């Protein structure tokens, strides 16, 4: 089974890529969601949760902005998209900066409103972040070949087989070939296809 670039990035340099690109952002968003729910449940006894929400609201957006900048500058220019499934997973992941960034701007006082209204905005934005991050995870785990994409080696082999099937053959020479020549030709073709298959498996 082939992997999307999204999943390959998370599985590379284990476990650091997984921690930096998935565990930390999602953990901060979920902890921030818990803080907001506790504030709503007990507004008169939630001073600690409010401080946590404020700090996490700033930290989560700044951290994920750094992650997105790293992807845009160092990851995306060096990969080739593996079909629309791969593209959707990466785009959904990067879109997480929108809700987290807006939360950070709210906490920094760039825009906002009454405290109660800001809390509901936080919750809606956090739901948006968790939604796009789950879309990224779901499509990131899907085999990209389901979108019609084919690995370069496999595509080259298919093109070679297509060219061979369309190649004109001089049957007059076939009649003059000995059985030993025919057997050798079949062995050569089988050996070539076997080497191509082994090369493809090695690349995967």
LINDA-V706222 format. One line per field, one symbol per residue. phi: phi as a letter, one per 40 degrees, with the letter a starting at -180 (. if undefined). burial: b if it has 9 or more other C-alpha atoms within 8 Angstrom, else e. Layout:
# LINDA-V706222
phi: ???
burial: ???
This chain:
# LINDA-V706222
phi: .cbcddccccccfccccccccbcccccccccccccccccccbccbbcccccccccccccccccccccccccccbbdcbbbcbgccccccccccccdccccccccccccgcaiiddccccccdccccccccccccdccccccccccccgcbddccccccccccccccccbccccccccccccccccccccccccccccccccccc
burial: eebbbbbbebbeeeeebbbbbbbbbbebbeebbebbebbeeeeeebeebbebbbebbbbbbbbbbebbebbbeebbeeeeebbbbbbbbbbbbebbbebbbbbbbbbeeeeeeeeeebbeebbebbebbbebbebbbbbbbbbbbeeebeeeebbebeeeeeeeeeeeeeeeeeeeeeeeebeeeeeeeeeeeeebeeebeeee
